[in-house]
Amino acid sequence: MPPTSPMGVISESAAAQLLDFSQRLDIGLLDRVVNCMYHEAGDQQKIAEKVLNTLKEHPDAWMRVDSILEFSSNQETKYFALQILEALIKTRWKVLARPQCEGIKKYIVGLIIQTSSSSELLESEKTYLGKLNMILVEILKHEWPNNWSTFISDIVGASKTNESLCQNNMVILRLLSEEVFDFSLGQMTQTKAKHLKDSMCQQFSLIFQLCQYVLENSQNASLVVSTLETLLRFMHWIPLGYIFETNLIQTLVFKFFNVPLFRNITLKCLAEIAGVLVDEYDTQLVELFVSTTEKLKEMLPLETRLKEAYERGSNDEQNFIQNLAIFYTTFLKGHSSLVEKPELIWKLQDAYAYLLMLSEVEEREIFKICLEYWNILVSDLYRESLTTTVVGTLAESTTGEGRSKQYAPILSKLRRIMISRMARPEEVLVVENEHGEVVREFMKDTDSLNLYKSMRETLVYLTHLDYSDTKKIMIEKLQHQVDGREWSWHNLNTLCWAIGSISGAMQEDDERSFLVIVIRDLLGLCEQKRGKDNKAIVASNIMYVVGQYPRFLRAHWRFLKTVITKLFEFMHETHEGVQDMACDTFIKIAQKCRRQLVTVQYGEAVEFIEEILKEIDIIINDLQPQQVHTFYEAVGVIISAQLDSAVEARQIERLFRLPNQIWDGILVQAACNIDLLRDFEVVQQLCNLLKTNHSACKSLGHSYLVQLGRIYLDMLNVYKIMSQNIGQAVATNGEQVTKQPLIRSMRSVKKAILNLLSCWIKRTTDPVFVAENILPPLLDAVADDYQKNLPAAREAEVLSLMATLVNRLEDHILPALPRVLDAVFQSTLEMIDKDLEEFPEHRTNFFTLLQAVNAHCFSALLSLTSDKFKLILDSVIWAIKHTMRQSSLLAYMFKIVENDIITVPLSDAPESTTVQGSKVNVQYVHQSLSQLLKQVFPHLQETQIRVFIDGLFSFDQDVAAFREHVRDFLVQIREVAGEDLSDLYLEEREAEIAQAQAAKLRRQACIPGILGPHEVDMCD
């Protein structure tokens, strides 16, 4: 043997001896290699990993597992050996001889019994035993019930001999239940999973008797916990009689619920039972609710302050509080009507008292659990309030009041909780971070946004149910902000977010009186507070609230003017996020109130838009480029509401006065010194000016032509110069130069021009004008440049611009279409036909252009020369080679073959023309697929392939069934099938496929023409 150092360093040649199956396995060497794998680094680890992976993949490696497990003292080595055995069972079990299967089965069972027969080994060998249990479950998935019909009785019988063994057997039963009922999708075929589920249900009485015996008699705490955990996994599938027609509920509530060690797992079991939706066990469900609530009051009196208890509680106690929320929300979602009876009203109120306290706990997951139920409750109450007859048993109570009245005190407390805990909406960009600093948010918190949407909906329902209470609580809380009693950033934020969230939930008069107070107090608070952070928080809340109430602003000009003026002030506030919010709020208000801003209001001399245009230089002076773009889009929205086209044109000219001054200045200087357009700062400035134009164009639409006409030819010249600069740089320094900042900025200018033109062409109302005046110079500058450029310097936006032109101009582009195709078609195809990954944007835009041409200018395609037409056809066929993951597309391909939509034979065989209808193509696809699958998956049996292909045709009109059928096949290809296919239940699957095919034919026969003439039975 080659020497190894005392430090455990192993050479590759020494480690490779493990792969020599002609020698006895050196267990000590294997231990050292495994140790290197897990505890060394660098070359040693790589050598170990290579050898162990090769060993694991050897077809005879499993035969060495028993000696490894017997003689190795290293737990990691034992675990490695079990991984070898697990791989064999998962993939090659069916090709083993029966004696080998029986031998492995008995060996694993023996190891499990040996390792789990004492409590000491049960704990010390936990990981090892866990792997053995999983291997046994993998064996069971193949053997039970067909080849091991006595398994359930065997394991139940063995459990009665030894408590430690029983505890581990509970784990095995739990794992088996999870594999069959929870994780079977994608791991075993549907038919096999169904058979295993049926077997579990049929033999469950023995398992239940064992669980019941343990729960009633055992004093072993760890065994009881394991039994309860196993029972929990059974709850969602066992026959309901075992739950409701035995003493299980009483045992759980009265024996285990109040014992700290068992209360969490017991409460989870009770929550599962509470989620059962059946009518015949109403009495037992009410008893469950009442007894659990009574026991809970002994354990956790209603006077307990749950919020504080949670904060200082242990992990176990915190989990109990969360499980309590799950129990009550689960029960009330499904069974609230059972306990809304007069005689149970006090128990119900106790439950709601707990739920309200749970909703105050500062733990988001618990709050989300409660919120989901509150949303269901208040939406139900709202719907009932819309009807004249109150639905529900509470309407029959002695008070004669409906459910809404009965719930009023609970809902009032809930309103306070919702308002004080309101999540942050998407529009708010100024936030308090974990360090207590006021900063701008850059990453959207998706979880918070989803929480806000749920809370907003809940609060809207609460407002509809009693708007005066909502209003009273909000105004009271706002007063406490103004007078300082409850002042804090958090309190003001949540209050204002709540105020903004109920926009539209009140009648307009009520909303007006409410908002007058809110806006007045918030503006006063802004003047009152000192310090940049305080002002930033108040400013963000003002902007959010006013942005949510456009109806109020449209009806109250003075408030609208005041709010917009305030927004312009905030645009000079340099605190992070305030300017962004001001611009975002301004565009939101502009979209909803634009008519008011282009109308001379009472008491005003001119339209407000005129004042904005007059002061525009001052307003945007402190804004960043992106904020300026938003501002220009907002002003464009306002101007677009102008009814007088002459006035609109004049206002557009005034809007672009400042950008045009800068644009003209750059071009004048560039005329004297062309190198100016190679200056990084100048190029950046051009890019920003073009993006400002683009933003305004989005909102102005066709009217942007006033500005476009002024800069169009200059813009195309800039495009040409930038393209020349890029081309020269690439020619001189190679394609890598395109990644340099200056070149990237030049390309950004080109993209900005292309995007601006696409934007306007999409919105123009005069395609003839575009075809006659815009298109010729555009093709000179853009199309020719694209064709001449190197692939790395071609902009994908050129293709999308051409697609936009075709879609918008339709037949008006026909005279220019050959030139367009000549410029972009061949050059793009050469970029994307080498593989399926390079130039993804060009790839997408190329086929978007082809689609547009096919839809609007098909005659132009027919007039192409044969070689060009073939090129287009070949490109479409080539595109089909892209991987399609969508089952619906695959199903559609089978459907068009079967329904004779493809009218020409797919096969080249001469005899194919003699077979009538679609049968020839169906047979051809069937044979081709069969040959392909046999080549790719030689380990599958012919019956498996035939059943799979038959199913593809039978399920091609049912995407869900088609998807499941494909998933079943994916399960089968991972395993070598051997001769025995009994556990795949292929005969049953064939029967299901035949039924699906017959049902499909019946549906098709009802629609004249769907079936071909040779598929329809005709009477003589």
N, C-alpha and C positions, 0 to 999 in steps of 0.2 A: 504493500500500500504506500503511495506517495506520502511523505511526511506532512503533518500539520503542526503548526506551532502551538505551544501551550496556551497562547492567547485565543485559540479557537479560529485562527485564520485558515480558510479552506481554499485550496487551489481548484481550478475548474475541472482538472482531470480527476481529482479525488472525488469531487461531488458527482461527477458523471458516472461513477461506479454504481450509483443508485439506479441507473437506467439499464444496468446489465441484469437481465432477468434469468440468466443462466447461473448466477451466483445467489447464495443466501443473502437476504437483505441485512445490511449492517445498520441496526437500529441506532447505535451510538452516533454513526455518521449522519444518519437522517436527522437525529435530534440537533446536531450541530448546524446542519444546513438550514433547518427550520429556524433555529435561533438566529442565524445570520440574516435570514429573511426578515425577521421581526425586530431585531435589535441592532443590526449593523447599518452602515450607509455606504454609498458609493459603489465601487466595483464588487465588493463582497456581496452586497445586497443584490446586485444585478445578476451575479453568477447563481446565487441561491434561487432567485425568482425564476430564472431560465430553467434550471434543473427541475424545480418543483412543478412548474407548469408542464414541462415535458412528461414528467412522471405521472402527473394527474391525468394527462390525456392518453396515456398508454392503455390499450384495451384490456390488458391483464393486470393493471395496477390494483384493481379491487380485490384480487386474490391475496394481496399482501396486507390487507386491512386488519385481519384478525391478529396476525403476529405483531403488528404495530401497536394495536390497542392492548395486547397482552404484555408486551415487554418494554414499551416506552414509558418513562416516568414523566415525560414532558407533556403538559396539558395542550400546548400549542401543536405538538406533533400529533396527538390523538385527534385534535380538532381537524387537522389537515387530512388525516386518514378518513374521518367521517365525511369530509367534503368529497373525497374520491367515491365513497360508497353512495352518497346522495346523488352524484352526477350519474352513476350507473343506473340507479333506480329510476331517475327522472327520464333518461333518454334511451336505455337499452334493456329495460326489465323484460320486455316481451320477447326478446331474442334469447334469453337465458332458458336453459332446460328447467323443467319443473323441479327436479331434485335440488338444483342450485337455488331456485327461488325459495323453496321450503327451508333449505339450509340457512340462507341469509336471514329469513324471517325469524327462525328459531334463535339464531345467534343474537340478533338485535333484541328480541324479547328477553332472552336470558341476561344480556348486559343491563337492560333497563331494570329488571327485577333485582339483580345483584347490586346495582348502584342506588336504587331507591328504597331498599328494604330497611334502612336505618335513617333516623332523622339527622344524624351527624353527616353521613354521606350525602344525603339529600341537599344539605346546605353547602358542604365543601365542594361538591362536584356539580354545582348548579349549571354552569355553562356547558360542561360535557354532557350532562343529562338532558339539558334542553335540546342539544343537537341530536342526541339519540331519539328523543321524543319526536322531533320533526322528521327524522328518517323513517320511524315507524309509521307516521301519518302518510308519508309519501308511498310507503308500501301498501298501506290500507287503500289509498286511492286506486291502486291497481287490483288488489286482491279481494277487498270487501265489497259486496257480500258474496260474489260468485265463488271465489276460491277460499273464503274464510268466513263462512256464514255464521260461525259461533263466536265471532270476535266480541260482540257486545256482551253476551252472557259470560264469556271468558274473563273479560276485564272487570265486570261487575262482581263475579265470583271471587277473583283474586283480591279485589279491594276489601273484602270482608275479613281477610286473614291478617292484615297488617295496616296500621294507620298511616305510616310513612308511604307504603306502597299505594294506599288509597289516595293519598294527597297527590302523588305524581300521576296516578291514573286519571284524576280529575283534570289535570293539565292536558293529558293526551286527549280526553274527550272534548275539552274546550278547543284545542287546536284542530281537531277533526271537524267540529262544528264550524269553526271560522273558515277552514279550507272549503267546506261544502257550501255553506250558506252565504259567506261574506266575500270570499276571494276567488270564487270559482270562475268568474268572468275572465276569459282570456287564458285561463290555466287548465281548463278541461272543456270538452265539448258540451253543448247545451243538453243533449240527450243523456249523456253520462251524469252530468250534474243533477238532472231531474231524478234519475234512478237512485243516486246516493241520497238525495233529500228524502225521497219516498222511503228508503230503507231506514234512515234515521228516525223518521216519524213513526214508522211501524214498530220499531224496536225500542221506542223511547220509554215505555213503561218501566223496563228494567233499570234504565239510567235514573229515572225520576225516583223510583223506590230507593235506590242507593243514596241519592241526594237527600231525600226526606229522612232516611234513617240516620245519616250523618248529622243533619241539622237538629234532629230531635234528641240524639243520644250522645254525640261526641263531646268530650271536654277538651279536645285538642284544638287550640285557637287557630293555629296555622292551617289545619285541615278544614276547619269551618270557613275560614277566609277563602281558601282555594275552592271549596264547594260553592260558596256564594258567587265567586267570580265566574265559575263554570256555569252556574245557573243563569247568571246575567247574560252570557253569550247565547243561552238557549231561548231566552224570553221572547224574542221576536219571531220565532218559528214554531214553537211547540204547540200542540193542540191545546185550545183554550181551556178545556176541562181540567187540565192539570193545574191551571192557575186558579180558576174560580170555583171549581167543585171539590177542592181539597182544602186543607187548613194552611196552605202555603202563605197566604196574605197575613193571617193571624200570627203565624210563626215569625214572619219577617218583622211585623210591627211590634208585637208584644215581647218577643224574646231577644231580638238583635238590634232593633232601631236605636234603643237608648244606651247601648254598650259602645263606648268610644271606639274600641278596636274594630267594630263591625258596622258602625253607623253609615259610613260613606258608601261602602259597597251595597249595604241594605237599601239605602236611599236611591241608589242607581237602579236597583231591581224594582223598587216601588215606582220609580219614574217610568220604567219600561212598561210596567203593568198599566200605569195611568194613560199611556199612549195607545192602548188597545181600543179600537173603535168598533164596538158591537152594541146591540140593543138588549140582548137577552140577559146580560149580567149587570144591569143598572144598579140593583140593590147592593151587589158586592162592591161595585165601584164607589158608591156613596159611602159604604162602610169603610173602604180604604181611605177616602178623603177625610172622613170624620175622625177615625181612629188615629191616623197619622198626625192630623192637626192637634188633637188632644195630647198625644205623646210629645209633640214638638213643644207645646206650651209648658210642659213640665221641664223639658231640657233647655229651652230657650224662651223665657217669659217674654211677653209682648212689650214689657218695659225696657228690654235690652236695646241698647243703641248699637244696631248692627254695623253701622259705618265705622265706629270706633273699635268695635269688637273685631272686625275684619282686619283693621290696620295693625292691631297688636296680637292677632291670633297666629297660631302655628300654621305650617303648611297644610296639615291635616284639617285644621279648623276652617281655614280659608276654602279648602276644597268642599267641605261640608256646606258652607254658605252658597257656593256655586251650584252644588247638587240640589240644594233646596230650591233655588231659582228654577232649575230645570224641572223639578217635580211639579211645582205649582203651575208653572206656565204650560207644561205638557197636559196636566189634568184639566185646567180651565179652558185651554184651546179646544179640547175634545168633548168636555162633559160639563161645561158651566151651567147648562140648562137643568142638569140633575140636582144642583145644589142651590139654585135660585128660588127655591120654594120657601114659603114663610117660616116653616119649622126649622129650616137650616140656615136662615139668613145670618145668624150670629157667627156660625162657623165660617160662612163665606166672607164675612167682614174681617174675621181673624186672618183668613188667608190673604185678603187684600192688604191688611195692615203689614203682614210680613213682606208682601210683594213691593209695597211702597218703600219699606225700609231697605229692601234689597236693591231697589232702583237708586238709592242714595249712596250705595257702596262705591268707593272710588276704584273700581276695577272695570275696565272697558268691556271685557268679555261677559261679565255678569250683567252689566247694563244692557248690552246688546240682546242677551237672552230675554230680559224683562221687556225691552222695547218692542221686540217682535210680537209679544203677546199684547202689550198695550195698544199697538197699532191695530191688531185684529179686533180688540174690544171696542175701541172708539169708532172704527169704521163701521162695525155692526150697529152700534148705537146711533151713528149718524144716519145710516140707511133706514133704520126703524123710525127715526124722527121725521123722515120725509113722507112716511105713510100715515094715513088717518087712523089706522088700527094698530095699536102697539102690540108687537109680537113678543112672546116670551111669557113664562110662568109668573114673573114678578108683577105683570099687569093684573094678575088676579089676587094680589095681596090685599090685606085689609085696608091699607092706606088708599088704595085705588089709584096710585101713581104708577106711571110707566117705568121702564128700566132706567131711562135717562135720569129721572128724578131720584130714583133709589141710589144711583151711582154718583149723584152730584157731589157729595162730600169727598168721595175718593178721587173724582176727576179734578176737583179744585186743588187737592194736594199734588196730584200728578202734574197739573199745569205748572206749579211752582218748581217741581223737580225738573221738568223739561226745559223751562226757561233758564234755570240756574246751571244746567248741564249742556246747553245747546252746543252742538258741534260747529266747527268753523266751515262756512260755505266756500265754494270755489273762488268767488270773486274777491275774497279778502286776501290781500298779499302781504299785509303788515302783521307779523305774528310775534309772540313772545317765545323765545327759545328756552331750552332746558336750563340755561344759566340766568334766566330772568332778564335777558336783553331783548330789546325791540329790534327786529331785523326783517328783511324782505325774504319771503319764502320763494325758493327757486325750484324745489321738487314738490310736485303735487302729491299729497298724502291720500291715496285712493281709498284707504280704509276710512279716513275721516270724512271724505266726500260722500261715501255710501252711507255712513252713519248720519250725516247731515240730512241726506234725502229722506231717510226713514223718520228722523226726528221732525223734520219739516212737515211731512205728511201727517204725522201723529198730532202735531200742534195745530195744524189747519183743521183737522177733525174736532179737536178740543175747542177751538174757537167757534166753529159752527154750532157746537152743542151749547155753548154759553159764552157769547162774545163779550158780554159785560164783565164777567169774571176774569177773562183773559186780559181785557183792557185794564181793569182795576189793578190786577197784580203787576202788570208791566209799568203802569204809571207810578204805582207805589215804589217799585224797585228803582225807577228812574229818579224819583225824588230823593231816594236814599243815596244815589250817586251824586246828585247835585249838592245835597247838604253834607256829604262826606261820611255819613254813617256806615255805608257799605262800599265806599269807593275802593276799587282795585281795578287793575287792567282786566283781570279775568272776569270780574263781575260785570263790568261795562260791556266787554266783548260778548259774553253769552247773552246778555239782555238785548243788545242791538241785533245780534244774529237772529235771535228769536223774533224780535219786532219785524225784521226784514222778511222772515220766513212766512209770515201770515198774510202777506200782501194779497188782496183780493178776497180774503175770507170774511170781511165785514161788509155791511152795506156802505154805500159811498158816503152817506152823511156821517155815519159812525166813524168811518175811516178818516174823514176830513177832520173832525173834532179831535180825534186821537192823534193824528199826525201833526196838527198845529202845535200841540203840546210837546210832542217828541222832538220835532225839528227845532222849535224855540229853545227847549232845554239843552239840546245837544250843541247848538250854536253858542249858547251862553256858557256851556261847559268848556268849549274850545277857547273862549276868551278868558275864562276864569283860571284854567290850568296853566302852570308854568313848567318849563323844562321841555326839551325837544322830544323825549320819549313819550311824555304825557300827551303832548300835542299831536304826535304821530298816531297814537292809539285813538284819540278822540276823532281826529281827521278821518282815519280809516273807517270808523264806525258811522260817521256822518255820510261819507261817500257810499258805503254799503246800503244804509237805510234809504237814502233818497233814490239810489239806483233801482230799488225794488218797488218803488211806488210811482210809476209813470202816470197812472190814471189820475192821481192826486195832482201831480205837477202839470199835466195837460189842462186841468180845470182851474189852476191857481197860478196865474201868470207871475205875480209878485214873488211867490215862493220859487217858481221855476227860474226866474232871473237871478234871485238871490243865490240859489243853489249853484247855478252855472258860474256865477261870479266867484263863488267860494271855491269851486273846482279850479278856476283859473289861478286863484291864489295858491292852492295846493300844488299847482304845477311848478311853482317856484320853490317849494319846500324840498330841500335836498336830502331829507331823511329817507333811508332805504325803503323803497316800496310805495311811498306816498305818491310820487309822480306817476308811477305805473298805474296805480289805482285811480288817480284822478283822470288819466287819459281813458282808461277802460270804462269808468263810470260816465264820462262825457259822451263816448260813442254810444253807450247803451241808452242814455237819455236822448241823444240826437235821433236814434232810430225810432223811438217812441213819440217824440215831441217835435219832429222836424217841421210840421205844418205851423206850429205856434211860433217857430223861430224865423219863418219867412213871411210872417204876417205882421202888419203894424198893429201893436196891441194898444188898448185904451191907455191914454196918458203918455204914450211914447211918440217920438217924432219920426223914427225910422224903424225898419225891421231890425231885430236883434242880430241877424246875420251880418248886417252892414257894420254894426259895432264890432263884431268879431273880426271881420276882414280889415277893419281900420286899425285894430290893435294887435293883429296877428303876429307881427314881429316881436312885440313885447311878450305876448302870451307864451310863445314857444322858445323864448330866449334861453331858458335854463334846461330845456328838455334834451334827452339823448336821442340819437337818430331813430331808434325803434319807436320811441314815444312820439316823435314828430310824425312818423308814418301813421300811427294810430290817430293822431290829431287830424291829419289831413283827410283820412278816410271818414272821420266823423263829420268834418265840415262838408265834405263831398255828399254825405247823406243828407245834410240840411239843404244844400243848394239843389239837390235833385228833386226836392219838393216844390221848387219854384215853378209856377205855372206859365210865366211869361218867358219865352225862350230867349228874347233879347236881353232881358235882365239876367237870366241864368248865364248867358255867354259872358256878359260883363263881369259877373261875380266870379266866374271861373278864371277869367283873366286876372282879377285882383287876387284870387287865391294863390295863383302861381307867380305872382310878381317877384317875391323874394327868391324862390328856386330858379326862376328864369334869369334873374340878375347874375346869380352865381354861375349858372350854366353858360350864359353868354360870355362872362368874364373869362372862364376857362378856355372856351373855344377861340376867343380873340387872341389870347396869349399863345395858344397852341398853333394858331395860324402863323405866328412869327417864329415860334420855336416848337417844332413837332415833338422834340424830346420831352417836353412837359408831360406828355401823355405816357411817359415811362416813369414818372414820379409816383411813388407809392401813395403818398397822401392825396395827390390829385386824383389818382385812380379810385381810391376809397371814396372821395367826395363825389365823383361821378356816379359811383354805384349807389350811394345813399340818395342822390337826387333822382335817379331812375326809380328806386324803390318808393320814394315819396310819390312820384307820378303814378306808379302802379297802385299804391294804396288808394289814392283819390280816384283812379280809373275804376276800381272795383265798385265804388259807390255811385259814381257819376254815370256809368254806363255809356251809351252812345254819345251823350253830350260831351264826353271827354275829347271828342274830335276837335273842339276849339283849341285845346292845348296840343293835341297830337299834331295837328296841321302845322303848328309853329315850330316844333322840334323834330319832326319826322325825318327829314333828309339829313339833318345834322346828326341825328341819332344813328342812322345807317352808316354815315361816314365814320363815326366813332367806332362802330362795330367792325368796319373794315380795318381801321388802324389797329385796334386791339388784336384782331386776328393776325394781321401781318407781324405785329410785335411777338405774339406767341409763336407763330410759325418760325420766325427767325431764331428765337431762343431755343426752340426744339431742334432746329437744324444744326445749330452751333453746339449745343450742350447735351443733346439726347433727350429722351422722353422723361427722364427723372426730373428735368427742370420744371415740369408742370406742377410739381409739389412745392416749389418755392413760393413764399408769400406774395411777391409781386405778380407772378404769373397766375397764381390762383385768384388774385384780385381782378386781374384783367379778364379772366374767364367769368368771374362773377358779374362784371359789367356786361359781357355778352349774354349771359343767362338772364340778367335783369331786363335787357332790351327784348329778348325773345319772350319772356314771361309777360312783359307789359303789352306787347303786340297781341299775344294770345288772349290776354285778358280783355282787351278792347274788341278784338274780332268776335269773341264769343258773345259780346253784348251789343254789337252794332245792329242797327235796324235797316241798314242799306247795303246789302251784299253786292249790288251792282257797282256802287261807288268803290267798294273795296277792290273788286275785280279790275276796275278800270284805272284806279289811281294809286291804290296801296300796293297791289300785288306786283306790278312790273319792277319797281325799284327794289322791292323786298327780295325777289328772286335773284336779282343782280348781286345784292349784297350778301344774302344768307345762303341760298341754295348752292351757288357756285363755290362759295367759300367752304361749305361742308364737304363738297366733292373733292376739292383740292387738298384739304387738310390731312395731316396724319391721323390715324385712328385715335390716338391718345388725346388729340386736341379737338376732336369733334364733339359738339354739344348735343346731348340727347334731346334737349329742348327744341332743337330744330325739327326733329321728327314730330314732336307733339304739336308744334306750331303748324306744320304742314297738315297734320290730321285735323286740327281746329279749322284751318282754311277750307279743307274739303267738306267737313261737316257743316260749316256755316254757309259756304258759297254754293255747294251742291253743283248743279250743272253749269253754273257761271264760271267754274274753274276749268272746265273741260279743255279750252284752248291751251291752257298753260300746264295741264296735267302731265303730258309727256316730258316736259322739261323738269317738272318736280321729280318724277320717277327716275329719270336719267341721273339726276343729281344725287339722290339719296338712296336709291334701291340697291344697286350693285355694291356701292361703297359700304353700306351698313351690313349687307348680307356677308360680306367678307370678314366683318368684325365678329359676327356672332355664330358662324357656322363651324367654327373650330371645336367648340365644346358647348356645354349647357350652362356655363357659369359666368364667363367673362362678359363685361358690359351689360349688366342686368337692366339698367334703365333704357339703354338703346334697344335692347331686346323687346321690352314691353311696349315702348313707344313705336317701334317698327311695326309690330302687329296691330297696334291701335290704328296706325295710318292705313295699313292694308284693309282693315275692317271698314274704315271710313270710305275708302275708294270702292270697295265691293258693295257697300250700301248705297252710295250716292252717284257713283260714276262707273257703273258696271260696263256700260257701252265702251268706255275707254279701254277697259281691259281686253274686250273682244277685238278691238282694233289694233292691239299690239302685234308685233311680229311674233312668229311662232316660238322663236328661241326665248324672247322676253316673257311671253306668256308661260312657257314651260318653267322658266326661272321662278316666277311667282307661285306657280302650282307646287313646285318642288320645295319652296320655302315653307309653305303651309304644311305639306306632308312632313317635312323635317321637324317642324315645330311640335307635331303630335308626339315626337319621341320624348318630349319633356315628361318627367315623372308626374303622374296624376295620382294624388293620394285620395281624392274624394271618391267615396263609394258611389255617390249619386252619378258621377260622370261615367264610372265603369259600368254601372247598371244600365245607364242610357246607351252605351255602346252595344251591349248585348240586346237591348230592346230594338235598336234600329236594324240590327241584323235579323232578328226574329220577325219583326213586323213588315219586312220586305221594303223598308225605306231605301235600303241600298238595292238598286234594281239590276246591277250588273254582277255577274259571278265574281266572287273573290278569288276563286281557284283558277289556275291556268290550265287545269285538266280539260281536254276536249269533251269528255263525257259530261262535264258539269252543265253544259247547255241543254242537255236532254232532260234534266230533272226539273219539275215544275215548281213555280213559286219560290218562296224563301227557303225551302228545305235544303237546297244545295248549299246555301251559305251557312245555314245552321250546322249542317253536317261537317262542312269544311272547318268552321270555327271549332267545333267539338273535337275533330280529329287533330287539328293543329295544336289546340290547348293540351290535349292528352299527350301528344308527343313531346311538347315543350316541358310539361310537368314531370314526365317520366325521366327526361334528361336531367332536369334540375334537382329532382328529389327521387333518386333511384331507390331510396330506402322505403318508399311508400308502396303499398299494394295497389294493383290495378282497380280493385273495388273502391278503394278510398278516392282515387282520382276520378273514377266515373261518377260516384255520388256527388263529388264536389262540382264537377262540370254541369251535371244535370241541375243541380241547385242554382247555379248561376243563371240559367235560363228561367227556371221556375220562379225565382224571387226577384227578377229584374224590374218588376213594377212595384215592389215593396222594399224601399231603401233600407228600412230598419232590419227586416228579415235578411236582406242581402248582406248587410254589414255583419250580422251575427253569423251568417253562413261562412263568410270569409274568415271571421275570427276563429270559428271552429277549425277551419283548415290550417290556420296559423298555429293552433295548438298541436295538430297532428304532425306537422312537418318538423317539430322539435324533437320528435321521438321516433326511434326505429320500431316499426310496427311488428315485424315478424309475421308468422302465419296466423296467430290468434288475434282476431279483430273483434272478439265478442264484447269486450268492454266499451267499444265505440258505438255499439248498438246501431250498426249501419242499416240493418233491415228496417228498424223503426224510422231511421232518418230517411231512407228511400220512400217509405210510406208517406211521411210528412211532405216530401218533395212532390210525390205523385198527387197528393191532395191539393197542394198549392198550385200545381200545374192545371189540374182539373178545374179548380175554382177560377183560375185566370182565364181559361178557355170559355167557361160559362159567362164570365163578365164580358169577354170580347164578343161572344156570339150575340149578345144583346144589342150591339152597336153595328148596324149595317156597314159593311165594307172593311171592318177591322181585320176579319179573317179573310184570307185569300179564297178565291172560288174553289180551289181544290182542297181546302180544309173544311168546307161546309158540307154537312150531310144534306143530300137532296132526295126527295121522294120520287119514285118512278111514276 
